[in-house]
Amino acid sequence: MTDSFDAQVCKPVRAHLGRPVRLPSVGEWSQESERGTPVLRLRLHAEELGHNLQTNRAAAPFFLMCFAYWYGRVTDSEPRIHVDILGDPPTKTGALRHYRRAWIALEAMETALGSRLTITGAPKRRWPDRPYLNAPIVERSTSAAHTTGAEHQVEVALTRDGKHAAEFTDLFAPITNFRRQLPLGLFDGKVSAHAHWTPGGNAQADLWSTSPNESVFHLFELKVGNNAMVGVIPELLNYLWILHRVRVGFPDGRSILGGGPGADAARKASRLSGWIVCPRVHPLLLSGTATPLEWIASGLAEHMDLGIVFFDDGGEKTMFKAWHGEGGWRSSLV
């Protein structure tokens, strides 16, 4: 059935985008019809969600959303999306934490897409009983050794020179200085090695800032080189949805406790803005001024805004030269 999906859905989407996009090599993909409405379906084993969200395997449901968005534009239709998660969750500790993280991103997508999306196979608990955030031990440095990774080098360039934030303000939205590395690892009850709910360590948003009046909290997911893949969507949504719960709590009255200055700034803000920052982007994420993020931004407009902004890297993954004022995309309220 995956071959049929490729012919019926992927082929016309490739032709529309003019780019060689393809499906992740996991799951079973199919295109059906219910009372004349196209239905795009993915059947995926739960263990695939036990991989890092940035990988194509764990991001497969978000690939389905992207293909549905573009297929709808090609066929002038309103496709429905079905994601069936099959089997038991991973049993290994690390994979289980990634699996839980994936379900937070899927919850955000469910909220955003509403009746357009149906997901089966959800766990009974998506959040810890007593959600708690870790906090940075020290203020993040604004210097970088040449041996550190490419993304780290660009983070440091943005935080070290205040002119980059000032230029972002002029071009896109008013912010204060960029700050590095916002820890967003969830724990159950307390911060300890045995209480991790989602991955710790590298579970940190790349950059954050606030509007000058602190009413808007800005979160930035930075990608360098050609690394802005479809997995950036669930990664950004996971962080934003955690911050949304930090800001407003849960319907049952629980709150997410802990965190440091970034979490406190989110609690104080009245709105969130999430940005994908990159020199280039996967063709499924943006073509011209159209993007599947339109669906998500529309569904979450009460809570947050989204945007994609580009920068010039001069062909070097470790380089930040200048913002591109043209191109990219922003939801109407950003």
MONORPE-V215696 format. One record per residue. N is the residue number from 1. PHI is phi in whole degrees, 0 to 359 (999 if undefined). NEAR is the number of other ideal C-beta (glycine too) atoms within 8 Angstrom. D_CENTER is the distance of its C-alpha to the mean C-alpha in whole Angstrom. Layout:
n=N phi=PHI near=NEAR d_center=D_CENTER
n=N phi=PHI near=NEAR d_center=D_CENTER
This chain:
n=1 phi=999 near=7 d_center=28
n=2 phi=297 near=10 d_center=26
n=3 phi=298 near=6 d_center=28
n=4 phi=295 near=9 d_center=29
n=5 phi=299 near=14 d_center=25
n=6 phi=298 near=12 d_center=25
n=7 phi=287 near=8 d_center=28
n=8 phi=279 near=9 d_center=27
n=9 phi=246 near=13 d_center=24
n=10 phi=296 near=13 d_center=23
n=11 phi=300 near=9 d_center=26
n=12 phi=294 near=11 d_center=26
n=13 phi=292 near=13 d_center=22
n=14 phi=302 near=11 d_center=23
n=15 phi=296 near=8 d_center=26
n=16 phi=294 near=10 d_center=24
n=17 phi=279 near=11 d_center=22
n=18 phi=69 near=5 d_center=25
n=19 phi=223 near=6 d_center=22
n=20 phi=277 near=4 d_center=23
n=21 phi=278 near=10 d_center=19
n=22 phi=212 near=5 d_center=20
n=23 phi=281 near=11 d_center=19
n=24 phi=298 near=9 d_center=17
n=25 phi=273 near=4 d_center=21
n=26 phi=221 near=9 d_center=20
n=27 phi=78 near=11 d_center=21
n=28 phi=240 near=8 d_center=23
n=29 phi=250 near=14 d_center=22
n=30 phi=211 near=11 d_center=25
n=31 phi=240 near=12 d_center=25
n=32 phi=232 near=7 d_center=28
n=33 phi=221 near=8 d_center=29
n=34 phi=236 near=7 d_center=30
n=35 phi=53 near=4 d_center=33
n=36 phi=85 near=4 d_center=32
n=37 phi=262 near=10 d_center=28
n=38 phi=294 near=11 d_center=26
n=39 phi=235 near=12 d_center=24
n=40 phi=258 near=17 d_center=21
n=41 phi=235 near=13 d_center=21
n=42 phi=231 near=13 d_center=20
n=43 phi=254 near=8 d_center=21
n=44 phi=226 near=15 d_center=20
n=45 phi=288 near=9 d_center=21
n=46 phi=303 near=14 d_center=19
n=47 phi=297 near=9 d_center=20
n=48 phi=293 near=12 d_center=17
n=49 phi=285 near=14 d_center=15
n=50 phi=275 near=15 d_center=16
n=51 phi=258 near=10 d_center=15
n=52 phi=305 near=7 d_center=12
n=53 phi=302 near=14 d_center=9
n=54 phi=286 near=9 d_center=9
n=55 phi=282 near=9 d_center=12
n=56 phi=297 near=12 d_center=13
n=57 phi=296 near=9 d_center=15
n=58 phi=289 near=16 d_center=12
n=59 phi=274 near=16 d_center=10
n=60 phi=306 near=15 d_center=13
n=61 phi=299 near=13 d_center=12
n=62 phi=279 near=13 d_center=10
n=63 phi=300 near=13 d_center=12
n=64 phi=300 near=14 d_center=15
n=65 phi=301 near=15 d_center=13
n=66 phi=298 near=13 d_center=13
n=67 phi=296 near=14 d_center=17
n=68 phi=296 near=13 d_center=18
n=69 phi=300 near=12 d_center=17
n=70 phi=288 near=14 d_center=19
n=71 phi=298 near=15 d_center=21
n=72 phi=297 near=11 d_center=22
n=73 phi=290 near=9 d_center=22
n=74 phi=293 near=10 d_center=25
n=75 phi=260 near=9 d_center=27
n=76 phi=54 near=5 d_center=27
n=77 phi=229 near=8 d_center=26
n=78 phi=241 near=6 d_center=23
n=79 phi=292 near=13 d_center=22
n=80 phi=264 near=13 d_center=21
n=81 phi=235 near=14 d_center=19
n=82 phi=239 near=12 d_center=20
n=83 phi=240 near=14 d_center=18
n=84 phi=251 near=11 d_center=20
n=85 phi=265 near=12 d_center=20
n=86 phi=250 near=8 d_center=23
n=87 phi=82 near=6 d_center=25
n=88 phi=272 near=4 d_center=25
n=89 phi=298 near=10 d_center=22
n=90 phi=299 near=11 d_center=22
n=91 phi=259 near=6 d_center=25
n=92 phi=290 near=7 d_center=24
n=93 phi=303 near=6 d_center=23
n=94 phi=298 near=8 d_center=20
n=95 phi=294 near=12 d_center=19
n=96 phi=297 near=12 d_center=19
n=97 phi=293 near=12 d_center=17
n=98 phi=295 near=17 d_center=14
n=99 phi=301 near=13 d_center=15
n=100 phi=296 near=13 d_center=15
n=101 phi=298 near=13 d_center=11
n=102 phi=298 near=14 d_center=10
n=103 phi=290 near=12 d_center=12
n=104 phi=293 near=14 d_center=11
n=105 phi=296 near=15 d_center=7
n=106 phi=293 near=13 d_center=10
n=107 phi=298 near=10 d_center=12
n=108 phi=298 near=15 d_center=10
n=109 phi=293 near=15 d_center=10
n=110 phi=302 near=10 d_center=14
n=111 phi=298 near=9 d_center=14
n=112 phi=292 near=12 d_center=13
n=113 phi=270 near=13 d_center=15
n=114 phi=56 near=8 d_center=18
n=115 phi=290 near=4 d_center=21
n=116 phi=292 near=9 d_center=19
n=117 phi=237 near=13 d_center=17
n=118 phi=236 near=7 d_center=19
n=119 phi=237 near=12 d_center=18
n=120 phi=245 near=8 d_center=21
n=121 phi=93 near=7 d_center=21
n=122 phi=290 near=9 d_center=19
n=123 phi=289 near=7 d_center=21
n=124 phi=295 near=3 d_center=23
n=125 phi=238 near=6 d_center=21
n=126 phi=258 near=8 d_center=17
n=127 phi=235 near=10 d_center=18
n=128 phi=294 near=11 d_center=20
n=129 phi=297 near=7 d_center=24
n=130 phi=234 near=8 d_center=24
n=131 phi=296 near=15 d_center=20
n=132 phi=218 near=15 d_center=21
n=133 phi=258 near=16 d_center=18
n=134 phi=280 near=10 d_center=20
n=135 phi=229 near=10 d_center=21
n=136 phi=295 near=10 d_center=21
n=137 phi=284 near=3 d_center=25
n=138 phi=225 near=4 d_center=26
n=139 phi=297 near=4 d_center=24
n=140 phi=293 near=9 d_center=22
n=141 phi=291 near=7 d_center=25
n=142 phi=253 near=7 d_center=25
n=143 phi=236 near=6 d_center=26
n=144 phi=211 near=9 d_center=26
n=145 phi=284 near=5 d_center=28
n=146 phi=293 near=4 d_center=28
n=147 phi=275 near=3 d_center=27
n=148 phi=283 near=7 d_center=24
n=149 phi=292 near=5 d_center=21
n=150 phi=298 near=9 d_center=20
n=151 phi=297 near=11 d_center=17
n=152 phi=298 near=9 d_center=19
n=153 phi=299 near=12 d_center=21
n=154 phi=289 near=14 d_center=19
n=155 phi=307 near=14 d_center=18
n=156 phi=297 near=13 d_center=21
n=157 phi=301 near=11 d_center=23
n=158 phi=289 near=13 d_center=20
n=159 phi=275 near=12 d_center=21
n=160 phi=284 near=7 d_center=25
n=161 phi=247 near=6 d_center=26
n=162 phi=298 near=6 d_center=26
n=163 phi=295 near=6 d_center=27
n=164 phi=292 near=12 d_center=23
n=165 phi=291 near=13 d_center=22
n=166 phi=296 near=8 d_center=25
n=167 phi=289 near=10 d_center=24
n=168 phi=300 near=12 d_center=21
n=169 phi=301 near=10 d_center=22
n=170 phi=294 near=5 d_center=25
n=171 phi=268 near=8 d_center=23
n=172 phi=234 near=9 d_center=19
n=173 phi=198 near=11 d_center=20
n=174 phi=290 near=5 d_center=22
n=175 phi=224 near=13 d_center=21
n=176 phi=270 near=7 d_center=22
n=177 phi=296 near=8 d_center=22
n=178 phi=293 near=12 d_center=19
n=179 phi=233 near=12 d_center=19
n=180 phi=269 near=11 d_center=17
n=181 phi=55 near=11 d_center=15
n=182 phi=259 near=12 d_center=14
n=183 phi=294 near=13 d_center=15
n=184 phi=225 near=12 d_center=13
n=185 phi=280 near=13 d_center=15
n=186 phi=269 near=15 d_center=16
n=187 phi=235 near=17 d_center=20
n=188 phi=254 near=11 d_center=23
n=189 phi=91 near=8 d_center=25
n=190 phi=201 near=7 d_center=25
n=191 phi=273 near=8 d_center=24
n=192 phi=202 near=6 d_center=26
n=193 phi=298 near=4 d_center=25
n=194 phi=261 near=4 d_center=26
n=195 phi=247 near=11 d_center=24
n=196 phi=302 near=12 d_center=20
n=197 phi=259 near=11 d_center=18
n=198 phi=242 near=12 d_center=15
n=199 phi=302 near=11 d_center=15
n=200 phi=259 near=9 d_center=17
n=201 phi=62 near=5 d_center=18
n=202 phi=275 near=5 d_center=15
n=203 phi=282 near=10 d_center=12
n=204 phi=222 near=9 d_center=12
n=205 phi=292 near=12 d_center=10
n=206 phi=292 near=11 d_center=12
n=207 phi=216 near=16 d_center=13
n=208 phi=211 near=13 d_center=14
n=209 phi=199 near=11 d_center=17
n=210 phi=225 near=12 d_center=19
n=211 phi=291 near=12 d_center=21
n=212 phi=304 near=7 d_center=25
n=213 phi=268 near=4 d_center=26
n=214 phi=66 near=9 d_center=23
n=215 phi=277 near=7 d_center=22
n=216 phi=238 near=12 d_center=18
n=217 phi=260 near=14 d_center=16
n=218 phi=253 near=14 d_center=14
n=219 phi=242 near=16 d_center=10
n=220 phi=237 near=13 d_center=10
n=221 phi=258 near=14 d_center=8
n=222 phi=265 near=12 d_center=11
n=223 phi=231 near=12 d_center=12
n=224 phi=244 near=12 d_center=15
n=225 phi=58 near=9 d_center=18
n=226 phi=254 near=4 d_center=16
n=227 phi=267 near=8 d_center=13
n=228 phi=277 near=11 d_center=11
n=229 phi=268 near=10 d_center=10
n=230 phi=300 near=12 d_center=9
n=231 phi=299 near=14 d_center=7
n=232 phi=293 near=14 d_center=5
n=233 phi=294 near=15 d_center=3
n=234 phi=296 near=16 d_center=4
n=235 phi=298 near=12 d_center=3
n=236 phi=295 near=13 d_center=2
n=237 phi=297 near=13 d_center=4
n=238 phi=302 near=15 d_center=6
n=239 phi=295 near=14 d_center=7
n=240 phi=294 near=13 d_center=8
n=241 phi=288 near=12 d_center=9
n=242 phi=296 near=13 d_center=11
n=243 phi=294 near=14 d_center=12
n=244 phi=301 near=12 d_center=13
n=245 phi=290 near=12 d_center=15
n=246 phi=300 near=12 d_center=17
n=247 phi=283 near=11 d_center=18
n=248 phi=245 near=5 d_center=19
n=249 phi=79 near=8 d_center=20
n=250 phi=248 near=8 d_center=20
n=251 phi=303 near=3 d_center=23
n=252 phi=275 near=4 d_center=25
n=253 phi=97 near=6 d_center=26
n=254 phi=290 near=8 d_center=24
n=255 phi=233 near=8 d_center=22
n=256 phi=268 near=14 d_center=20
n=257 phi=263 near=8 d_center=22
n=258 phi=82 near=10 d_center=22
n=259 phi=88 near=12 d_center=20
n=260 phi=243 near=8 d_center=21
n=261 phi=301 near=7 d_center=22
n=262 phi=294 near=13 d_center=18
n=263 phi=298 near=15 d_center=18
n=264 phi=296 near=9 d_center=21
n=265 phi=294 near=12 d_center=20
n=266 phi=294 near=12 d_center=17
n=267 phi=298 near=8 d_center=20
n=268 phi=283 near=7 d_center=22
n=269 phi=287 near=14 d_center=20
n=270 phi=257 near=4 d_center=20
n=271 phi=201 near=10 d_center=17
n=272 phi=248 near=16 d_center=13
n=273 phi=228 near=14 d_center=12
n=274 phi=246 near=16 d_center=9
n=275 phi=235 near=12 d_center=9
n=276 phi=263 near=14 d_center=8
n=277 phi=243 near=11 d_center=12
n=278 phi=197 near=14 d_center=13
n=279 phi=275 near=8 d_center=17
n=280 phi=212 near=7 d_center=16
n=281 phi=224 near=10 d_center=13
n=282 phi=302 near=8 d_center=14
n=283 phi=300 near=9 d_center=16
n=284 phi=290 near=11 d_center=14
n=285 phi=273 near=15 d_center=12
n=286 phi=200 near=10 d_center=14
n=287 phi=218 near=8 d_center=18
n=288 phi=65 near=4 d_center=20
n=289 phi=251 near=4 d_center=19
n=290 phi=256 near=7 d_center=17
n=291 phi=203 near=11 d_center=14
n=292 phi=300 near=13 d_center=12
n=293 phi=298 near=12 d_center=10
n=294 phi=302 near=10 d_center=14
n=295 phi=299 near=12 d_center=14
n=296 phi=292 near=15 d_center=11
n=297 phi=297 near=13 d_center=12
n=298 phi=296 near=9 d_center=15
n=299 phi=288 near=10 d_center=15
n=300 phi=251 near=12 d_center=13
n=301 phi=301 near=10 d_center=16
n=302 phi=292 near=3 d_center=18
n=303 phi=251 near=8 d_center=15
n=304 phi=199 near=12 d_center=13
n=305 phi=241 near=13 d_center=13
n=306 phi=228 near=15 d_center=10
n=307 phi=202 near=15 d_center=11
n=308 phi=237 near=15 d_center=11
n=309 phi=232 near=14 d_center=14
n=310 phi=251 near=12 d_center=16
n=311 phi=226 near=12 d_center=19
n=312 phi=270 near=10 d_center=22
n=313 phi=255 near=13 d_center=22
n=314 phi=59 near=6 d_center=26
n=315 phi=80 near=4 d_center=25
n=316 phi=244 near=6 d_center=24
n=317 phi=297 near=7 d_center=21
n=318 phi=267 near=7 d_center=22
n=319 phi=252 near=11 d_center=23
n=320 phi=238 near=10 d_center=22
n=321 phi=258 near=7 d_center=25
n=322 phi=191 near=7 d_center=24
n=323 phi=286 near=12 d_center=21
n=324 phi=264 near=10 d_center=21
n=325 phi=288 near=4 d_center=22
n=326 phi=263 near=4 d_center=22
n=327 phi=79 near=4 d_center=20
n=328 phi=73 near=10 d_center=16
n=329 phi=199 near=9 d_center=15
n=330 phi=219 near=11 d_center=15
n=331 phi=295 near=13 d_center=15
n=332 phi=300 near=4 d_center=19
n=333 phi=266 near=5 d_center=18
n=334 phi=291 near=10 d_center=17
